[in-house]
């Protein structure tokens, strides 16, 4: 995610915390809510919203590389080098 997308995402998270109806809509139809919030969602992309709780943490596995070995950048990301899409529970 770029900085603008992170800002938009942060605003959506804050809105979910403040508005239970908005959160329910996001969980039920994330693509429609994101589009309504001005975030483009490419065709063919399926979105799922998972909520972490005090006792449940969802881990997101990125897709495997298409072909060949991982690049240095990919290795850095999967070994803790950082990613804007990874686990937020350990920060």
N, C-alpha and C positions, 0 to 999 in steps of 0.2 A: 504494500500500500504506500502511496506517496503521502506527503504531509497533508495535502488538502483532503484526501480520502480518510486519513486518520482523524482529522478535525470533524468531518461529517459523521464518521462512525462514533466518535466521542459524544457528539450531540444526540445521536439516536439512542445511545446507551443511557445518557442522562434523562432523556425523554421517557424511556422505558421505566426508569426508577421512579419518575414523578407521576406517570400516567399508566395505570394498570390496563385500561382499555387499549391504549396505543401498543403496549407490550403484547397483549393478546392478539391484536391484529398482525403485528410483526411475526409472531410465532405461527399464526395461521396462514399468512400469505406474505412471506418476506419479500418476494420480488415486487409485488404491487406496492408495498409500503416504501421500499427503497426508491422505486421510480417516483412515487409521490413526493419523496423527500429530495428529489433532484439527483439521485444517484443512478447512473446508467448501468443496466445489467445486460450483458451480452446475451443474444439468443442462444438457446441450447444449454444455458447454465441452470442447474438445479440448486436451490438454496435451502438450507436447513438451519433453523435457529435452535441451539442448545443452551440451556441456562446452567451455569455453575451455581452450586449452593454451598453452604458451610460444610456439607458432608459429601458432596459429589463434585468432582472436577472432570471435565471432558477433555480428553487429549485428542488433538487433530493431527492425523498423519498426512503429510503432503504426498502427492502422487509420486511414484518412482520416476527417475529420469527416463526419457524416451529411449535412449540407446547409449551404450558405452559406459564409461566410468563417470563418476561424479566430478564436476569441476571443483576447483579449489573453493569457489564461492559457495557451491552447494554443500561441500563438506563442512565449511565453517558454519553454515546455517544449521545443519542437522546435528552438529557436535556442540552447539551452544554458542556459536559465533553471533547469533542474533537474527531475529526475523520479526517483522511486524505482524505476522500471522500465527506465531507459535503460542506456546503455553504461557499464559499470563499468571499462573498460580505461583511461580517461583520467583517473582520479581519483588 
